Amino acid sequence: MDATAFAPTEMKTFLLYVATALAEIVGCYLPYLWLKQDRPAWLLLPGALSLAVFAWLLTLHETAAGRVYAAYGGVYICVALAWLWAVDRVRPTPWDVAGVLVALCGMGLIMFQPRA
């Protein structure tokens, strides 16, 4: 079978991880704003909703939960550094980028290994 036949499934898996990471980051960032930057307490409500969406998104993967959580970590690192750049306006260093590449390689090894 051609290796490109798996590309749509792999992209869907990766994008699902990105959505999951964004839900987790938003769910943690909104309470952070309330606690550290004196923003309104109502931010806790969308934060809690975002964390509930995060947990639900983790259930949409078709492999064992432990494998999902392990591979998710690699994508989370990537999205967190993108958030650092886009939201916090802190440009990632070359070391950050290297770390992301290593983490994404690990994610790929875990999620896209040959299955019997």
N, C-alpha and C positions, 0 to 999 in steps of 0.2 A: 504494500500500500504506500502511496506517495506521502511524504512527510507533510506536505502542504495541506493535506486533507484534515489535519488536526488544527489548523490555524484558527478557524472560527471558534472552536470550542476553547482553545487556549486564550483567545482574546476575550471571550465572554467571561471566563474564569478570572482573568486579570482585571477586567473592568468591574466585576462584582466585588473583588477585593478592594479596588479603589473606592467604590461607593461605601463599602463597609468601613474603610479607614476614615473617610470624610465624616461619616455619621459618628464614629467614636471621637474624632478630634473636636467636632462641633459640640458634642455632648460633654466634653471636658473643658473646652475653651469658654463656653458661656458661664459656667460656675466660677471659673478662674477670673473672668471679668468682674463678676459680682464680688468675689472675695478680695481681689488684689487691686481693682481699679474703681471701686465704689460705684459700679453700675447697678441698675435697678434689680431688685430681687426677682421680678417676673421673668428674668432671663433663665431662672432655674427650670421653669416649665418647658420651654422648647429644648433646653439642655437634657432634661429627663426623657422627653419624647425622642430626641436624637439617639440617646443611649438605648432606648427600647428598639428603635429601628436598627441600630448596630447589632443587637443581639439577634433580631429576626433575620437580618441579612446573612449572618453566620450560618443559619440553618439551611440556607438555599444551596449550599455546596453539596455535591453528590458523593463526597468521599468521607472517610472516618473523621470525626470531630477533632481528634488529636492532630491529625495530619493537616486539617484545615487551619487550626490555630497556629501550628508551627510555620506553615507557609505564609499565613497572613502577616506574620511579623515582618517579613521582608518587604512586602508591599506597604505596610504601615510606615516603615522607616522612610521609604521613598515619598509617600504622601506627606508625612510630617515635615520633611525638609522642603517640599514644595510649599507647604503652608508657611513655614518659617520665612521663605522668600516672598510669597504673595501677600500674606497678611501682616506678619511682623516686620516686613521690609528689611530682613537680614539676609544678605546674599550667602548661600552655602559656599564653603571653602572647597578646594580640590579634594581635601581629605574627606569631607562630607560626601562628595560625589562618588569617590572611590568606595566609601562604605556602602552607599546605596547600591552600587553595581554588584558588590560582593553579596549583599543581602538579597538582591533580585536573582542572582545566580542560584543562591540557596533555595529561594522560593521555587524557582523553575525545576531544580533537581527534585524537590519534595513533591510538587504537584504534578509534574509531567513525566514522572518515571514510567517505564514500561510496566504494564499490569498484566498479570497472567489470568 
